[in-house]
Amino acid sequence: MVKIRMRRTGCTNHAAYRIVAADERSPRDGKFLEILGWYDTQLKENNFKIDVERVDYWISKGAKPSTTVASLIRRAKNPAIKPHHARKAQKAEKKA
């Protein structure tokens, strides 16, 4: 079965990820079928890019996205959705 998941790249203490379609039996940083995008944890704005057409293709073929990748796909399809940490900060501001 094919999974759409993140593959770690980058240096120590500066994690960056590639979003890939890979066989579920391959290791996290192992062999993959196709690179579908990237995600950089250090950037505040525009910290990811996903090829939505290719993701939709793989999902139509039966690929299952990981939880994190599924949330990135939702954000890519609807830019109005804010990331989880931004929603938490917004709630904290409302309480104060």
GUNU-86725 format. One record per residue (C-alpha): x negated, y, z negated; residue number from 1; residue in one letter. Coordinates in Angstrom, 1 decimal. Each point is the difference from the previous one (the first is absolute). Layout:
! residues N
ATOM      c1      c2      c3  seq  type
ATOM       X       Y       Z  NUM     a
...
***
This chain:
! residues 96
ATOM      c1      c2      c3  seq  type
ATOM     0.0     0.0     0.0    1     m
ATOM    -1.2     3.5     0.8    2     v
ATOM    -0.2     2.7    -2.7    3     k
ATOM    -0.4     3.7     0.5    4     i
ATOM    -2.4     1.1    -2.8    5     r
ATOM    -2.9     2.2    -1.0    6     m
ATOM    -3.6    -0.9     0.6    7     r
ATOM    -2.5     1.9    -2.2    8     r
ATOM    -2.8     2.0     1.5    9     t
ATOM    -2.0     2.9    -1.2   10     g
ATOM    -2.7     0.4    -2.7   11     c
ATOM     0.0    -0.7    -3.7   12     t
ATOM     2.3     2.4    -1.8   13     n
ATOM     1.5     1.2     3.3   14     h
ATOM     2.5    -2.5     1.1   15     a
ATOM     1.4     0.3     3.5   16     a
ATOM     2.2    -2.6     1.7   17     y
ATOM     0.9    -1.2     3.4   18     r
ATOM     3.5    -1.3     0.5   19     i
ATOM    -0.2    -3.2     2.0   20     v
ATOM     2.1    -2.9     1.2   21     a
ATOM    -1.7    -3.2    -1.4   22     a
ATOM     0.7    -3.6    -0.6   23     d
ATOM     1.1    -0.4    -3.6   24     e
ATOM    -2.6    -2.7    -0.6   25     r
ATOM    -3.0     2.3     0.9   26     s
ATOM    -1.7     1.9    -2.8   27     p
ATOM     0.7     3.7    -0.7   28     r
ATOM    -3.0     1.2     2.0   29     d
ATOM    -0.2    -3.0     2.3   30     g
ATOM     1.2    -0.6     3.6   31     k
ATOM     2.9     2.0     1.3   32     f
ATOM     2.1     0.1     3.1   33     l
ATOM     0.4     3.8     0.6   34     e
ATOM    -0.7     3.3    -1.7   35     i
ATOM     3.3     1.9    -0.4   36     l
ATOM    -1.2     3.1    -1.9   37     g
ATOM    -1.9     1.3    -2.9   38     w
ATOM     0.5     1.3    -3.6   39     y
ATOM    -2.5     2.2    -1.9   40     d
ATOM     0.6     0.3    -3.8   41     t
ATOM    -2.2     3.0    -0.4   42     q
ATOM     2.0     2.4     2.2   43     l
ATOM     2.9     1.9    -1.4   44     k
ATOM     1.9     0.9     3.2   45     e
ATOM     0.3    -2.1     3.1   46     n
ATOM    -1.8    -2.9    -1.6   47     n
ATOM     1.3    -2.7     2.3   48     f
ATOM     0.8    -0.7     3.6   49     k
ATOM     1.9    -3.0     1.4   50     i
ATOM     0.9    -1.1     3.5   51     d
ATOM     3.7    -0.5    -0.6   52     v
ATOM     0.7    -1.6     3.4   53     e
ATOM    -2.6    -2.7    -0.6   54     r
ATOM     1.3    -0.6    -3.6   55     v
ATOM     3.5    -0.4     1.4   56     d
ATOM    -1.3    -2.5     2.5   57     y
ATOM    -1.7    -2.1    -2.6   58     w
ATOM     3.1     0.1    -2.3   59     i
ATOM     2.1    -1.1     3.0   60     s
ATOM    -2.3    -3.0     0.3   61     k
ATOM     0.5    -0.9    -3.7   62     g
ATOM    -2.8     1.8    -1.7   63     a
ATOM     0.7     1.0    -3.7   64     k
ATOM    -1.5     3.3    -1.3   65     p
ATOM    -1.5     0.2    -3.5   66     s
ATOM     1.8     2.2    -2.5   67     t
ATOM    -2.5     2.9     0.4   68     t
ATOM     0.0    -0.2     3.8   69     v
ATOM     3.8    -0.1     0.0   70     a
ATOM     0.1     3.3    -1.9   71     s
ATOM    -2.5     1.5     2.4   72     l
ATOM     2.1    -1.1     3.0   73     i
ATOM     3.1     1.6    -1.6   74     r
ATOM    -2.0     3.3    -0.5   75     r
ATOM    -1.2    -0.2     3.6   76     a
ATOM     3.5    -0.4     1.4   77     k
ATOM     1.5     2.6    -2.3   78     n
ATOM    -2.5     2.8    -0.9   79     p
ATOM     2.5     1.5    -2.4   80     a
ATOM    -0.7    -2.9    -2.4   81     i
ATOM    -2.6     1.0    -2.5   82     k
ATOM    -2.6    -2.4    -1.6   83     p
ATOM     0.7    -1.4    -3.4   84     h
ATOM    -2.5     2.2    -1.9   85     h
ATOM     1.5     3.1     1.6   86     a
ATOM     3.5    -0.9    -1.1   87     r
ATOM    -1.3    -0.7    -3.6   88     k
ATOM    -1.6     3.5    -0.1   89     a
ATOM     3.1     1.6     1.3   90     q
ATOM     2.1    -1.7    -2.7   91     k
ATOM    -2.5     1.2    -2.6   92     a
ATOM     0.3     3.6     1.2   93     e
ATOM     3.8    -0.1    -0.2   94     k
ATOM    -0.2    -1.2    -3.7   95     k
ATOM    -2.4     2.8    -0.9   96     a
***
